[in-house]
């Protein structure tokens, strides 16, 4: 007899259905997790609103979700350090572990990665908006007892920000983050925790600028302000040392090349889509700008947890809504309200 579970299945744009779904298989090296809390990410919203995300077009209905806290209920390997009842957060990107990227500490670049809740594979890989999910044991990181489920499900987006900040030196540097969504705001707070001063954040949305100021960002900027260049010069002298582009907006990226100082660094975090876009190559040359990418995360989940436990980063203000699995469609619409929502989560 095939066991079933409750899951929210995406059948197409705006078409989420709460269904009885088959339980995931527990293969060697894997663990079965009972999901306790799952966050809605920007990629989940793309799948929900458009039916696809960038170049990833699902070949069949599947389960979304990759930011989670869960409890271990079954372990396939008796030698695993995980035990039943362990509470964990999950790195949703399952790298192969054998390629040159994995062997050289850059598993986030592994070409054979399987991502939870993603149409990047064929068939798509089911995610965590369900009662149970199966992952490889080494994808799990134990959570401290004092960390609640909601914060545990925030460790994955914090890991994105932490990986980006570790791509360059920020201590003592003047930093700008473009984009005040969850990742942009987490990047600003992480840079501040690592000694950046001052840390500025720009966003076209007034409410997001208010959220950033309320969370402790030193300076908030309106990127559409006519005298922005003069304001930045007054603040920095000759531009920001490092700019983290977290909005995924072409205009924000273009503006970064104007606001970064000569010899400065731009780190691209936001996803800009699949189209090629023009960049000011001559300005890159004249100002000797370093332009680097930051993709997902490396092995930083333990460090992210320590940052939270130490009190250097407070994730509580980020959770702006918690709804049950049966209200996932409503939660998606709430999460899409960029003026009033940061992180909306599903509680199971």
JOFENLIN-V585910 format. One line per field, one symbol per residue. ss: DSSP state (h for helix, s for strand, l for the rest). A space follows every 10 residues. Layout:
ss=???
This chain:
ss=lllsssssss ssllssssss ssllllllls sssssssssl lhhhhhhhhh lssllsslll lsslllssss ssssslllll llllllssss llsslllllh hhhlllhhhl lllssllsll llllslllls lssssshhhs ssllllllhh hhllhhhhhh hhhhhlllll llllssssll lhhhhhhhhh hhhlllllss sslllhhhhh hhhhllllss sllllllhhh hhhhhhllls sssssllllh hhhhhhhhhs ssssssssll llllllllll hhhhhhhlls ssslllllll hhhhhhhhhl lllllhhhss sssshhhhhh hhhhhlllll llsssssl
